[in-house]
Amino acid sequence: MANVMMKNAASQMHGRMAANNSRPAVMKAKLLTSSKVQRMSAIASAVAPAQEQWSINTYAPNELSKRNSLPPLISKEEVVTLEAELDQSPSIVALRRFNDNLRNLPADRWDSLLTPVFVELCYNLESFNPAFTSCLLMVQRTIGMSDYVRRDLALKNLIQPLAGEYGMHNGMPQLKTHRELFSEFFASLFGYSLEDLMYSCERPEAALTMWQNMSRDITTGGSGEFTDPISQASYALGYNLAIEYLADYEKTWMLDSFRALDERIFSKLGKKIDWVFLEVHAEGEAEHAAIGHNAVLNFVASEHTPILRKAMQDHDRDFAAFYNRLADMLEDRA
């Protein structure tokens, strides 16, 4: 029943996305870079898409968390400025390159080129859950040092995307996890189970490297650059925001690219693609970024703006390296 609800919501939103999905990835990049700042600057009033209306709540700073006795919090404008830097980042260049290669896969070799990419994507997708958990922990471990209200509001924001990865939403029965949705997407595309792929595959070296870098940086404040717990929590919140912000580009463009492949290749092969995984992420990541944005606004002091920038740049570095490696895998060298 729950999965039917998700599928119905996904099919309803498909009509809304049809016009945008026809645009090439590079063209869409230009449109999104100009629109993201406007969307994020109005973050507190963001409207959730159909399939996530029951799960998204954003908590802004309140009078208790803005008391004069506490260090001034970072402003919405300061965070938006940092987010805008990601719009022109190496990750955006890497994602454009990956999607250009993805959309242009040869019809006679698409599966052999795409298979090792899915090995990497499967591991990479799951690795973000411990990354999100680590970000939560870095905020929680400031107990006794950070303000109770600020800490509590930040955590109320952060817990929602992590719970959603496991199909848990406010006021709803538990749905399929995102890993299950990804497995169904894979099976509809390749005709066999994701488990069979994972049992027989080689090590996902690019995803392993990215996870090792993420884990090290989040849990050590950027490889030990920031040592006190509150600075490390600010770093983790910046890292979390960069993950969610770039994921909005990542999944939106990936859905566009796979729909282009479906029109050119998959539909002609008689494949009926299960789009729920990509549709849920393409429509939901902007709201997850909004939640990460509000988590930062609730906890991070204005004087920690350089820490936020460093964390966002660190994730951008590793995310760009990962997608450049995947773009390499998709290059047709025949």
Secondary structure, 3 states (H helix, E strand, C coil): CHHHHHHHHHHHHHHHHHHHHCCCHHHHHHHHHHHHHHHHHCHHHCCCCHHHCCCCCCCCCCCCCCCCCCCCECCHHHHHHHHHHHCCCHHHHHHHHHHHHHHCCCCCCHHHHHHHHHHHHHHHHHHHHHHHHHHHHHHHCCCCCCCHHHHHHHHHHHHHHHHHHCCCCCCCCCCCCHHHHHHHHHHHHHCCCHHHHHHHCCCCHHHHHHHHHHHHHHHHCCCCCCCCHHHHHHHHHHHHHHHHHHHHHHHHHHHHHHHHHHHHHHHHHCCCCCCHHHHHHHHHHHHHHHHHHHHHHHHCEHHHHHHHHHHHHHHHHHHHHHHHHHHHHHCCCC
